[in-house]
Amino acid sequence: MTVTTIYVYLPEEAVDCWYPAKARHLADDLYVILDEAPNDPVWEFVKGDIVRCKFQPLRTGVEPMVDKLVAFEKVISN
C-alpha cells in the first residue's frame, strides 16, 4: 500500500487554496483519500472518495512554485 500526500481544493475560500491529505495510490492516476476532512475548511473531496490526480504547480507557504499531486476529479464517492 503506497500512501502519499495529495492536495484537495478548498472551494469556499476567498482565494484558490489546496489542503494536504493522505491518500493511497490505487492505479495509474487514481487515489483514495484516507484523511478525514476537518469541519473547517470545507474540502472539495472527502475521505473514501476515489479521485483522479495530476501534477500541478502549487505554492505551499513561502516555497517557490513546485509540482504537487492535486485531486481534480471524483471517480467514485465514498
C-alpha positions in Angstrom: 0.0 0.0 0.0 1.6 3.3 -1.1 0.4 6.3 0.9 1.3 9.7 -0.4 0.2 13.3 0.0 -2.3 14.8 -2.4 -3.8 18.3 -2.4 -7.5 18.8 -2.2 -9.2 22.1 -3.3 -11.0 24.2 -0.8 -14.0 25.6 -2.7 -15.3 28.0 0.0 -12.1 30.0 0.4 -11.8 33.6 -1.0 -8.6 32.7 -2.9 -7.6 29.4 -4.5 -6.3 27.1 -1.8 -5.5 23.4 -1.5 -5.2 21.3 1.6 -2.7 18.4 2.0 -4.4 15.0 2.5 -3.1 11.5 2.8 -4.2 9.2 0.0 -3.5 5.6 -1.1 -2.4 5.1 -4.7 -4.7 2.6 -6.4 -3.6 2.6 -10.1 -2.4 5.0 -12.7 -3.7 8.4 -11.6 -6.3 7.1 -9.2 -6.1 7.6 -5.4 -8.4 7.1 -2.4 -8.5 9.8 0.2 -7.6 8.4 3.7 -7.8 11.6 5.8 -11.0 12.8 7.4 -11.8 16.3 6.2 -11.9 18.9 9.0 -15.1 20.8 9.7 -13.3 23.9 8.5 -12.1 24.4 5.8 -14.5 22.5 3.5 -12.8 20.1 1.1 -14.0 19.5 -2.5 -13.5 15.7 -2.0 -13.7 13.7 1.3 -12.4 10.6 3.0 -13.2 7.5 0.9 -13.6 9.3 -2.4 -11.6 7.9 -5.3 -10.1 10.8 -7.2 -8.1 11.3 -10.3 -4.9 13.3 -9.6 -2.4 15.2 -11.7 0.8 17.2 -11.0 0.2 20.9 -11.0 2.4 23.8 -9.9 1.4 25.0 -6.4 2.9 27.3 -3.8 2.9 25.9 -0.3 3.9 28.5 2.3 6.9 30.6 1.3 8.3 27.9 -1.0 8.6 28.7 -4.7 6.0 27.1 -7.1 6.6 23.3 -7.3 4.7 20.5 -8.8 2.3 18.8 -6.3 -0.2 16.0 -6.8 -3.6 17.6 -7.0 -7.1 15.9 -6.9 -9.1 17.3 -9.8 -11.9 14.8 -10.4 -14.0 12.4 -8.3 -14.3 9.0 -9.9 -16.3 7.2 -7.1 -17.9 8.7 -3.9 -17.4 7.2 -0.5 
